[in-house]
Each structure stands twice: as structure tokens, then as C-alpha cells.
């Protein structure tokens, strides 16, 4: 089967950039959209020394709100960047915000109407890798909402992946072996989903919309790196999405986070709640069940040695507490 980019008609980008140790994956193209309010004079005059930012109006914002988009103009179109350029662009944005505050005596506002949108390039991924990326994100989405998007789960502009219509769309992708069906399922995405698959058809990127508004470049870079870790983990040859819930059940929250996020675990663990991960596991299970992958679902509660997880496992406990079946 063709890579995702060829399925949706978005060819991969051959450009390469210098690397930076501050970013997890220097080869993945990244897009960033920062929404802010109270930025009436924070315009193009502050961005003359950088080619990495464009400024656009945003109708959902108030009080002189604007959206700042990280991208570069290449010939007649705007394209994403990667590697050291991402770090340079975010550092520059941080510096001009401080300059604006000093010059104008006005502080930009990150209100409940503002948010951060991150685009992660998925054009070179196989269908299986894309599905693994989405399943991994699904497991951690409730944690991400708790850490980075408090109160945004009910926001109509970043609907959780657990909504029925989104769950069904993802399930269609998982269960399909036809390039045409996969492309059709992606085209039915909703741009206001927290995990926006429609963006794959439009830009070749998976868009993540749940992060609350901020102009703190370190917070934004941290969020980018967590998403890149999920993508990297999903692309590992030994990765098996059908075994994820069981891994979480066997390992427990702390060790499962370390398995996926490595040295970035501390960025999550301090404020992560086990119940949030269990909610994510439930949604991931439902996706696989709805997709018709019954063989995969049977693996949920079977360990690598063929024995079923104990009755005291996290997954069993969660199922019992919530009066749900454990899929066997």
C-alpha cells in the first residue's frame, strides 16, 4: 500500500534542515499556530527579522485577536519547517513577545478562546503507522487534556477523539485495506476535532488542537516533543497496537509512561492521573472493536506468554468499576 501522502495526493517534502538537540525528531516537518488576544499592535513590524512567521486574522477571537502561523514561503506557497528552524522560530517568537510587552506596556492574552495548534507531518507514514500514532494519542488524550487543555474537552473547536462520530471515522481507517476507502475516511474528518485527520488531506499533517493558548515557547516545544515521541514510538518495527492496553495493564501507569515517553516522562508523571490513562485505553479498545479487528481485540487481555492478565490487573479493575466487559 502507498504511503499516506500518496494516498491523499500530498507528496513528501525532500528538504532537510540543521538539527537541534532540543527537538526529538529533526526530520519531521512541523506547523504551529498560536492564537492570542489583546495584540492590537503586535503585527508585521515585529516580525521583519524572521521569515518563519505569518500573521492572519481569526474570526473566533476577540479584543484584537490574531493567529501567528509558523511557516516559510517557498516559491508561491507556504510550507512547514523542521529541525533547528523550529527551535529558532519559537525562540524568535518568544523574544518579540517580550519586546512587544516592553514597548507597548501591553500583555497578550491567552483566553479560553485561544489555543495552540500543532501540525505533525505524516506523509511518509504507512497506514499502519498512522493508525498506531492515532491509537497512542487516543490512550493519552485524557491525560493531555488534564495537563494542557483544562476545560477544553467541552470546547466545540477541539472535540475529543472519544466522540462517537470521530471514533467511527478512525475505526473506518483502521478496518480498511483499500487506499480509496482510507482516503475517503480521512476526507470525512472534522477540522474541529482535537486530533484533526482532515488536515492530512489538506496538508499531509495530523493536527492537534487541544493545547490551551500560550505564548511560552518552551511549553509549545514541550508539546511538540511529546507528539513527536508518539509518532516515533508508532513507527517502531516491534510496535503492536493490539498489545498496548495489555502493556498498560501489566506495567502500571508510571512504567507505561516511561516505556513510551522515556526521559520526557517527568513532564507528564507529576500531574498525570491513572484514571485518565484508563479512560484513554477504553476509547482505544472501542476503536479497534468498532473497526472489526476482532482478532486484535482478543489480544487485549492476553500477555505475551499466552496467559491472561490477572483479575487484579489495572484493566480488569477498570472494567469492573465501570461495569464494562473486558474484551477476550
C-alpha positions in Angstrom: 0.0 0.0 0.0 1.2 3.5 -0.8 2.3 5.9 2.0 -0.4 8.2 3.4 0.9 11.2 1.4 0.5 9.5 -1.9 -3.0 8.2 -0.9 -4.2 11.7 -0.3 -2.2 13.4 -3.0 0.2 15.3 -0.8 3.8 14.4 -1.9 6.5 14.1 0.7 9.0 17.0 1.2 12.6 16.3 0.3 14.0 19.3 2.1 16.4 18.8 5.1 17.4 21.1 7.9 20.1 21.5 10.5 19.4 19.6 13.7 18.9 20.7 17.3 19.2 18.7 20.5 16.2 20.5 21.8 13.8 18.7 19.4 13.1 15.0 19.5 12.8 14.4 15.7 14.7 16.7 13.4 13.3 15.2 10.2 9.6 15.7 10.8 8.1 18.8 9.4 6.1 20.9 12.0 3.5 23.5 11.7 2.5 25.8 14.7 -0.5 28.1 15.0 -0.6 30.4 18.1 -3.8 32.3 18.9 -3.6 35.3 21.1 -5.9 38.2 22.1 -5.1 41.8 23.1 -2.4 42.1 20.4 -3.6 45.2 18.5 -0.1 46.5 17.6 1.7 43.1 17.7 1.9 43.0 13.9 4.3 42.6 11.0 6.7 45.3 12.2 7.8 42.9 15.0 8.5 40.0 12.6 10.6 41.8 9.9 13.7 39.9 11.0 12.2 36.5 10.6 10.9 34.6 7.6 9.3 31.9 9.9 6.0 33.7 10.9 2.9 34.8 9.1 0.0 36.7 10.8 -3.6 36.0 10.0 -7.0 37.2 11.3 -9.1 34.7 13.3 -12.8 35.2 13.5 -13.3 33.2 16.7 -11.0 35.6 18.7 -11.9 38.9 20.4 -10.1 42.0 21.6 -7.8 42.4 18.6 -7.1 38.7 18.4 -4.7 37.2 15.9 -3.2 33.9 14.8 0.5 33.6 14.3 1.5 30.8 12.0 4.9 29.2 11.8 5.8 28.6 8.2 8.1 29.8 5.4 7.2 30.9 1.9 8.8 28.7 -0.8 8.2 29.9 -4.3 4.4 30.6 -4.4 3.3 28.6 -1.3 3.8 28.5 2.5 5.3 25.3 3.8 6.2 23.9 7.2 9.7 23.7 8.7 11.7 21.2 10.8 14.8 20.6 12.9 16.7 23.6 14.2 14.5 26.0 12.3 11.5 25.1 14.6 13.5 25.9 17.7 14.8 29.1 16.1 11.3 30.2 15.1 9.9 29.6 18.6 12.8 31.3 20.3 12.3 34.3 18.0 8.6 34.4 18.8 9.4 34.4 22.5 11.8 37.3 22.0 9.4 39.5 20.0 6.5 38.9 22.5 8.8 40.2 25.3 9.8 43.2 23.1 6.1 43.9 22.4 5.3 43.9 26.2 8.3 46.2 26.9 7.5 48.6 24.1 3.7 48.8 24.4 3.2 48.0 28.1 0.5 45.5 27.0 0.5 41.8 27.7 -1.0 39.5 25.1 -3.9 37.4 26.5 -4.3 33.6 26.2 -8.0 33.4 27.0 -10.4 30.4 26.8 -10.9 31.3 23.2 -7.3 30.9 22.2 -5.3 27.7 21.7 -2.2 26.2 20.2 -2.5 24.0 17.0 0.4 21.7 16.1 0.7 20.0 12.7 2.8 16.8 12.6 3.8 15.7 9.1 2.6 12.1 8.4 3.0 12.0 4.6 5.7 9.3 4.8 3.9 7.0 7.2 2.2 3.8 6.2 -1.4 3.3 7.0 -0.4 1.0 9.9 2.0 3.6 11.3 -0.6 6.3 11.1 -3.2 4.2 12.9 -0.6 3.4 15.6 0.1 7.1 16.0 -3.6 7.8 16.5 -4.2 4.9 18.9 -1.2 6.0 21.0 -2.6 9.6 21.1 -6.0 8.3 21.9 -4.7 6.5 25.0 -3.1 9.6 26.3 -5.6 12.2 25.1 -7.4 12.4 28.5 -4.0 13.0 30.2 -3.1 15.7 27.7 -6.5 17.4 28.3 -5.8 17.4 32.0 -2.3 18.8 31.6 -2.5 21.1 28.7 -6.2 21.7 27.9 -8.1 22.1 31.1 -11.7 22.9 30.4 -11.3 22.4 26.6 -12.9 18.9 26.4 -16.2 20.6 26.0 -14.9 23.2 23.6 -16.6 22.8 20.2 -13.3 23.8 18.5 -11.3 20.8 19.9 -13.7 17.9 20.3 -12.2 14.8 21.9 -11.4 11.7 19.9 -13.8 9.8 22.1 -16.9 11.5 20.4 -18.9 8.9 18.5 -18.5 10.5 15.1 -14.7 10.8 15.5 -14.4 7.3 16.9 -16.3 5.9 13.9 -14.2 7.8 11.4 -11.0 6.5 12.9 -12.4 2.9 13.1 -13.1 3.1 9.3 -9.5 3.9 8.6 -8.3 1.1 10.9 -10.5 -1.5 9.3 -9.9 -0.6 5.7 -7.3 -2.1 3.4 -8.4 0.0 0.4 -6.5 3.1 -0.4 -9.7 4.7 -1.8 -11.6 3.9 1.4 -8.8 5.3 3.6 -8.7 8.5 1.6 -12.4 8.8 1.8 -12.5 8.2 5.6 -9.8 10.9 6.0 -11.7 13.3 3.9 -14.7 13.0 6.2 -12.7 14.3 9.2 -13.9 17.4 11.1 -11.4 20.3 11.3 -12.6 21.0 14.9 -11.6 17.6 16.2 -8.8 17.7 18.8 -7.0 15.2 16.6 -7.8 16.5 13.1 -7.4 13.9 10.4 -9.0 16.1 7.7 -5.7 18.1 7.8 -4.0 15.0 6.3 -5.9 15.5 3.1 -5.3 19.3 3.1 -1.7 19.5 4.2 -0.3 16.0 4.8 -0.2 16.6 8.5 -2.1 15.4 11.6 -3.3 18.5 13.5 -3.6 18.5 17.3 -5.8 21.3 18.7 -6.3 20.6 22.4 -3.5 22.7 24.0 -4.7 25.9 25.7 -3.4 29.2 24.5 0.1 30.4 25.5 3.0 32.3 24.1 5.5 30.4 26.2 7.9 28.9 23.6 9.2 26.2 26.0 5.7 25.0 26.7 4.9 24.8 23.0 8.2 23.0 22.2 7.5 20.5 25.0 4.1 19.8 23.5 5.7 19.3 20.1 8.2 16.9 21.5 5.6 14.8 23.2 3.7 14.4 20.0 6.9 13.6 18.1 7.6 10.9 20.7 4.3 9.3 20.0 5.0 9.4 16.3 8.4 7.9 16.7 7.1 5.1 19.0 4.3 4.3 16.5 6.9 3.9 13.7 9.0 1.3 15.6 9.0 -2.1 13.9 8.1 -4.0 17.0 5.2 -1.8 17.8 1.9 -3.6 18.2 -1.2 -1.6 18.8 -3.3 -4.6 19.8 -0.9 -5.1 22.8 -1.0 -1.6 24.1 -3.9 -1.9 26.6 -2.3 -5.1 28.0 1.1 -3.4 28.4 -0.6 -0.6 30.3 -2.4 -3.2 32.5 0.8 -5.2 33.2 3.2 -2.3 33.7 1.1 0.3 35.6 0.9 4.0 34.9 4.5 5.0 35.8 6.3 2.3 33.9 3.9 2.5 30.9 4.6 6.3 30.6 8.4 5.6 30.8 8.1 2.9 28.1 6.5 5.5 25.7 7.9 8.8 26.7 11.4 7.9 28.1 13.2 10.9 29.5 10.1 13.1 28.9 8.1 11.1 31.4 8.7 13.6 34.2 6.9 16.2 32.1 3.8 14.2 32.5 4.0 12.0 35.5 3.9 14.6 38.2 0.3 15.6 37.3 -0.9 12.5 35.4 -3.8 10.6 36.9 -4.2 6.9 36.3 -7.9 7.2 35.7 -7.2 9.4 32.7 -5.0 6.8 31.0 -7.6 4.1 31.7 -10.2 6.3 30.0 -8.0 6.6 27.0 -7.4 2.8 26.9 -11.2 2.3 26.9 -11.6 4.5 23.9 -8.7 2.8 22.1 -10.3 -0.5 22.8 -13.6 0.7 21.3 -11.9 2.0 18.2 -10.4 -1.5 17.5 -13.7 -3.2 18.3 -15.7 -0.9 16.0 -13.1 -1.4 13.2 -13.9 -5.1 13.2 -10.5 -6.2 14.2 -11.8 -8.9 16.5 -8.6 -10.8 16.4 -6.8 -7.8 17.8 -9.4 -7.3 20.5 -8.8 -10.8 21.7 -5.2 -9.9 22.5 -6.2 -7.1 24.9 -6.2 -9.3 27.9 -3.6 -11.9 26.9 0.0 -11.5 27.8 3.0 -12.3 25.6 3.3 -15.8 27.2 -0.3 -16.6 26.3 -1.7 -16.2 29.8 -4.5 -13.9 30.6 -3.9 -10.9 32.8 -4.7 -11.5 36.4 -8.1 -10.5 37.8 -6.3 -7.8 39.8 -4.8 -6.1 36.7 -5.5 -2.4 36.1 -7.6 -3.3 33.0 -9.8 -5.7 34.9 -10.2 -3.3 37.8 -11.2 -0.5 35.4 -13.7 -2.7 33.6 -15.3 -3.9 36.9 -15.5 -0.4 38.3 -17.2 0.9 35.2 -19.4 -2.2 34.6 -17.7 -2.9 31.3 -16.7 -6.1 29.6 -13.0 -6.9 29.2 -12.6 -7.9 25.5 -11.4 -11.5 25.2 
